[in-house]
Amino acid sequence: MTLKVQLNDAMKQAMRDHDSLRLSAVRMIRSAIQNREIDQKGELDDQGVREVISTLVKQRRDSIRLYQEGNRPDLVEKEEAELLILIGFLPTQLDLAEISALVSGVVRETGATSLKDMGRVMKALTPMTAGRADGKVVSDIVRQQLS
């Protein structure tokens, strides 16, 4: 079952359950997917849908941080609830040890020795971690291992 079908089913179920928060979050995802498809002039596959959802997850995390700094606990709570719903549509996230192991393997494969090689390492890592790890965390670990 594709992610788009899962999103459709989730939207229908949220309507049946009168779960307005989940319904709102799923509609937001579907709208973002539709906008991306219009921009690209074509259908998105599951990987493209995951990228859209990952972008939305990153936006939620940024919003949570900003709302915390602005002392807005009501908005933080709403964003955190949406974040949990969004994460539910992504594959299981890699933990720091798994990311570190992947980075070590790619550093060995590419023969990277310094920060100058970071672009090469990130290019090889991105397909492995897309939708499964935050890009900033991955780049921090790469930077740490190459320095």
Backbone as a ProteinNet text record, in pm:
[ID]
protein_1_A
[PRIMARY]
MTLKVQLNDAMKQAMRDHDSLRLSAVRMIRSAIQNREIDQKGELDDQGVREVISTLVKQRRDSIRLYQEGNRPDLVEKEEAELLILIGFLPTQLDLAEISALVSGVVRETGATSLKDMGRVMKALTPMTAGRADGKVVSDIVRQQLS
[TERTIARY]
84.6	0	90.4	64.6	147.4	115.7	205.9	186.2	65	43.4	-72.4	-203.1	-209.1	-327.8	-342.6	-232	-236.2	-287.1	-243.8	-289	-438.8	-485.6	-629.1	-708.6	-661.8	-729.3	-726.7	-613	-600.6	-696.1	-712.6	-803.9	-948.2	-984.3	-1120.9	-1147.1	-1047.6	-1063.6	-1073.9	-994	-999.7	-1136	-1194.8	-1328.7	-1431	-1420	-1513	-1500.3	-1375.4	-1350	-1370.5	-1399.8	-1412.6	-1286.4	-1170.9	-1040.3	-989.8	-1024.9	-996.2	-846.5	-766.6	-622.6	-558.5	-590.1	-534.9	-584	-710.1	-765.4	-693.1	-670.6	-600.2	-457.6	-389.4	-250.8	-243.8	-334	-333.2	-367.7	-462.8	-496.1	-377.2	-304	-184.9	-81.7	-61	33.6	-12.7	-139.3	-191.3	-180.7	-204.7	-193.1	-48.6	45.5	187.4	231.3	181.7	214.2	158.6	35.6	-26.6	50	91.6	169.7	301.2	369.4	496.1	473.5	363.1	333.6	306.7	240.1	214.9	346.7	434.1	565	647.6	644.3	725.5	654.3	528.1	447.7	446.2	426.7	420.1	386.8	349.2	315.7	439.8	422.3	530.8	521.4	636.4	639.5	650.4	661	668.4	786.7	901.2	1018.9	991.9	926.2	892.1	796.3	700	603.8	677.5	772.6	851.3	930.2	984.2	1060.4	970.3	848.3	753.2	721.9	695.4	662.8	783.6	904.4	1025.8	1040.6	1008.1	1013.3	914.1	794.1	693.4	737.5	803.5	854.6	957.4	1046.7	1149.3	1084.2	981.7	911.4	847.4	788.5	725.1	830	945	1050.7	1099.8	1114.5	1155.8	1049.1	923.3	813.9	810	830.1	829.4	938.2	1056.9	1168.5	1134.7	1079.2	1046.2	934.2	833.7	724.6	772.9	868	923.6	999.2	1076	1148.6	1052.8	937.5	838.6	742	766.2	683.8	536.3	512.5	377.3	348.9	328.1	308.9	186.5	83.5	-34.7	-0.6	78.2	116.9	220.3	306.8	405.3	332.8	230.9	155.2	89	29.9	-35.2	67.2	181.7	285.1	342.1	360.5	412.1	313.9	184.4	83.6	86.2	98.9	108.1	235.6	343.9	472	460.1	394.2	376.5	296.2	196	115.6	201.1	279.3	365.3	467.4	530.2	632.2	572.3	445.1	377.8	374.6	389.1	387	526.7	628.3	766.3	816.8	917.6	977.6	1043.2	1070.8	1130.6	1260.8	1278.5	1394.1	1518.7	1632.4	1760	1803.8	1863.9	1918	2062.2	2121.3	2255.2	2360.5	2349.9	2447.5	2437.7	2315.4	2297.8	2349.6	2320.9	2370.4	2522.3	2580.4	2725.7	2789.2	2726.2	2777.6	2768.8	2657.9	2643.8	2750.8	2771.2	2871.5	3009.7	3043.8	3174.7	3194.2	3091.9	3100.9	3120.1	3046.6	3057.7	3192.8	3242.7	3374.5	3480.7	3472	3568	3554.1	3429.8	3406.2	3458.2	3434	3472.8	3618.8	3682.2	3821.3	3835.8	3730.5	3732.9	3827.9	3903.9	4001	3989.3	3926.5	3918.2	3783	3759.8	3633.7	3612.9	3720.1	3708.3	3627.2	3624.6	3553.7	3409.2	3364	3231.6	3120.9	3132.2	3030.7	3015.4	3127.7	3125.5	3057.3	3089.8	3030.9	2880.2	2840.8	2698.2	2619.8	2680.6	2613.3	2585.5	2679.4	2661.1	2563.9	2561.4	2477.3	2330.6	2305.9	2170.2	2066.7	2091	1989	1963.8	2065.2	2050.2	1970.4	1976.6	1913.8	1789.9	1756.5	1642.4	1514.7	1449.7	1325.6	1344	1467.7	1492.7	1578.8	1635.7	1719.4	1721.2	1734.7	1742.8	1877	1873.3	1994.4	2098.2	2053.3	2146.9	2222.4	2153.3	2217.6	2321.6	2284.2	2376.2	2499.8	2480.2	2596.2	2683.8	2623.9	2703.8	2791	2735.9	2812.1	2923	2894	2996.4	3109.7	3071.7	3171.3	3259.5	3193.8	3266	3363.9	3322.2	3411.4	3523.6	3501.6	3606.2	3704.9	3672.7	3766.4	3856
-116.5	0	124.6	215.9	335.6	432.1	524.9	624.6	712.4	742.8	826.3	755.3	625.4	547.7	544	526.4	526.8	660.9	769.1	902	918.7	869.6	874.5	798.3	677.1	594.8	662	722.3	790.7	909.3	979.6	1093.6	1047.2	940.7	888.1	841.8	773.1	724.2	840	944.7	1062	1129	1130.3	1187.4	1104.4	971	882.1	897.3	914.2	923	1063.9	1159.4	1300.5	1350	1306.2	1345.1	1464.9	1584.3	1704.8	1731.8	1701.9	1726.4	1636	1507.8	1413.6	1447	1481.8	1518.1	1640.3	1738.5	1859.8	1828.5	1744.3	1709.1	1631.6	1537.2	1457.8	1545.8	1636.1	1727.8	1817.9	1859.5	1942.2	1864.7	1738.6	1654.4	1641.1	1607.9	1589.2	1717.2	1830.2	1958.2	1985.5	1958.2	1978.5	1886.1	1763	1668	1719.3	1765	1815.5	1937.1	2026.6	2143.1	2100.4	2002.2	1953.5	1890.1	1815.1	1753.2	1858.5	1964.7	2072.9	2138.3	2161.4	2221.5	2133.5	2003.4	1910.5	1862.4	1896.9	1856.4	1704.9	1633.9	1488	1428.1	1300.3	1226.7	1203.8	1206.5	1171.8	1023.7	958.6	820.6	824.3	707.2	701.3	779.5	774.4	847.5	998.4	1045.3	1187.5	1228.9	1142.8	1170.4	1175.3	1082.3	1083.4	1213	1261.8	1387	1503.9	1506.3	1611.4	1604	1483	1466.7	1503.7	1468.2	1504.7	1656.3	1724.8	1870.8	1927	1869.5	1914.6	1886.8	1773.9	1739.9	1843.8	1878.3	1978.2	2112.6	2151	2275.7	2273.4	2160.2	2149.4	2163.9	2099	2107.5	2251.1	2322.4	2462.5	2546.9	2520.7	2595.7	2570.6	2446.4	2412.9	2491.1	2493.4	2566.9	2715.6	2774	2916.2	2947.5	2861.3	2882.4	2867.5	2776.9	2763.2	2889.6	2943.8	3067.5	3183.5	3180.8	3286.1	3262.4	3157.5	3124.9	3107.7	3020.9	2991.6	2842.2	2793.7	2649.9	2592.5	2673.7	2625.3	2586.4	2669.4	2639.8	2527.7	2520	2411.5	2277.6	2270.9	2146.9	2104.1	2198.4	2168.3	2118.9	2186.6	2148.3	2010.5	1980.5	1849.8	1739.1	1765.4	1666.2	1640.9	1748.3	1732.1	1657.9	1687.7	1622.4	1470.9	1427	1283.8	1218.1	1287.9	1234.1	1222.6	1326.6	1325.7	1212.7	1196.3	1093	953.7	939.8	811.6	765	857.1	820.6	799.3	822.3	801.9	666.5	611.8	487.5	513.3	406.9	424.5	503.4	595	683.2	610.5	644	587.2	654.9	578	641.1	684.6	754.3	810.8	704	588	481.6	427.6	410.5	360.3	461.2	589.2	693.4	694.7	685.9	688.1	569.4	452.4	334.4	352.5	407.7	434.2	532.2	637.9	738.9	675	594.1	528	443.3	367.9	283.2	364.6	473.2	555.7	627.5	670.4	735.1	637.7	510.6	408.7	385	370.6	343	454.4	578.8	691.9	730.7	681.9	717.5	859.8	913.8	1050.8	1061.4	1170.2	1187.7	1322.3	1421.6	1554.2	1617.1	1733.5	1803.3	1842.1	1846.8	1877.1	1770.2	1649.7	1537.7	1525.4	1620.3	1610.3	1603	1679.6	1677.7	1540.3	1474.4	1340.4	1241.2	1252.3	1162.3	1186.9	1313.5	1346.6	1300.8	1312.6	1269.9	1120	1043.2	898.7	861.8	940	909.2	946.7	1053.4	1106.8	1003.6	922	822.9	719.4	692	592.1	645.6	777.2	834.8	916.6	935.8	1019.8	970.5	1059.2	1024.9	943.6	901.6	817.7	887.3	1003.8	1077.5	1224.6	1311.4	1454.6	1486.7	1558.7	1590.9	1665.2	1751.3	1826.6	1733	1636.9	1539.7	1459.8	1417	1338.6	1421.5	1546.9	1630.2	1659.2	1674.2	1695.4	1573.4	1454.4	1332.2	1316.6	1348.9	1342.3	1440	1560.8	1663.8	1616.8	1556.5	1508.8	1398.2	1305.2	1193.5	1234	1339.5	1380.5	1479.2	1535.2	1630.4	1567.3
0	0	0	-92.2	-101.8	11.5	33.3	138.5	108.8	-17.5	-52.8	-16.6	-39.9	-3.7	148.4	218.6	365.2	417.9	355.6	396.8	371.7	257.6	228.1	333.1	363.5	464.1	601.3	636.2	764.9	771.8	660.6	658.3	678.8	609.6	623.4	766.3	824.9	962.1	1060.7	1039.6	1127.6	1118.4	998.4	982.9	1059.9	1046.9	1117.4	1268.7	1317	1460.6	1516.1	1429	1468.1	1537.8	1486.3	1540.6	1459.5	1505.5	1426.3	1412.7	1514.7	1506.2	1401.5	1405.8	1307.9	1166.5	1154.9	1024.8	968.7	1051.8	1010.2	965.5	1041.9	1008.6	877.3	857.1	734	614.5	632.4	522.9	489.4	591.8	570.1	487.3	520.1	446.2	301	281	145.2	64	127.1	58	16.9	106.5	75.3	-38.1	-38	-145.4	-277.9	-275.9	-398.2	-451	-362	-404.5	-468.2	-408.1	-463.5	-600.7	-614.7	-744.1	-851.4	-814.7	-909.4	-949.1	-851.3	-879.9	-972.7	-949.1	-1027.8	-1154.1	-1168.3	-1284.4	-1301.6	-1191.1	-1197.3	-1062.3	-1065	-942.3	-857.1	-726.3	-634.9	-600.8	-593.9	-545.9	-392.7	-331.6	-185.8	-131.3	-200.4	-153.9	-156.5	-259.9	-269	-158.9	-129.2	-21.4	112.2	133.7	257.9	271.8	160.2	164.2	204.6	152.4	188.5	337.2	385.7	528	613.8	570.6	644.6	653.9	546.3	547	648.1	650.8	746.9	890.4	912.3	1046.1	1088.6	998.1	1028.5	1061.6	986.3	1013.7	1152.2	1188.5	1321.2	1431.3	1414.5	1516.1	1530.9	1419.5	1425.3	1495.6	1463.1	1526	1676.3	1716	1858.4	1930.9	1872	1933.8	1946.3	1840.8	1842.9	1942.2	1948.3	2043	2187	2210.9	2345.3	2384.1	2289.5	2317.1	2340.7	2272	2285.6	2400.8	2480.1	2596.2	2556.9	2457.6	2412	2426.3	2549.8	2572.1	2499.8	2476.7	2406.2	2262.6	2195.6	2057.8	2051.6	2153.4	2158.7	2165.1	2248.2	2265	2133.3	2060.7	1932.6	1830.5	1822.2	1726.1	1758.8	1887.5	1927.9	1890.7	1906.9	1870.5	1719.8	1640.3	1494.7	1456.8	1527.1	1500	1517.4	1623.5	1646.7	1534.8	1484.9	1375.1	1249.4	1219.9	1101.2	1107.9	1222.4	1238.8	1218.7	1249.3	1230.6	1085.3	990.6	849	791.7	871.7	827.4	875.3	808	858.2	994	1066.7	1198.4	1185.5	1278.5	1275.9	1327.7	1268.8	1312.3	1441.5	1532.3	1652	1625.1	1719.3	1699.6	1671.1	1737	1715.5	1573.1	1523.2	1386.9	1284	1308.2	1217	1217.8	1336	1349.5	1276.1	1285.8	1216.6	1064.8	1017.1	873.6	826	903.9	867.8	861.9	960.4	962	837.6	800.5	682.1	554.6	541.6	421.8	418.5	533.3	537.9	489.7	532.8	486.4	336	288.9	146.1	56.3	98.3	13.5	32.6	138	165.2	215.5	273.9	324.7	444.1	447.3	555.5	625.7	561.3	624.1	593.1	650.1	628.2	482	406.2	263.1	190.2	245.3	183.4	231.6	310.7	371.4	265	159.2	53.3	-9.1	-33.1	-91.2	2.7	131	230.8	242.1	248.9	261.7	138.7	21.9	-101.3	-98.4	-46.7	-37.1	75.1	183	298.5	279.7	207.7	198.3	155.5	52.7	16.5	127.1	207.9	314.7	433.2	455.2	573.7	543.3	417.3	380.4	447.3	520.7	588.7	715.3	743.5	860.6	964	927.2	1021.3	980.8	1079.2	1054.8	988.8	878.6	803.4	885.2	976.3	1059.4	1153.2	1209.9	1298.4	1220.6	1099.7	1016.5	983.6	941.8	905.4	1027.1	1144.4	1266.4	1295.8	1279.5	1304.7	1200.7	1074.3	969.8	1003.9	1039.1	1073.5	1190.9	1290.5	1408.6	1372	1286.2	1251.4	1157.4	1078.5	985	1046.6	1162.9	1222	1326.1
[MASK]
+++++++++++++++++++++++++++++++++++++++++++++++++++++++++++++++++++++++++++++++++++++++++++++++++++++++++++++++++++++++++++++++++++++++++++++++++++

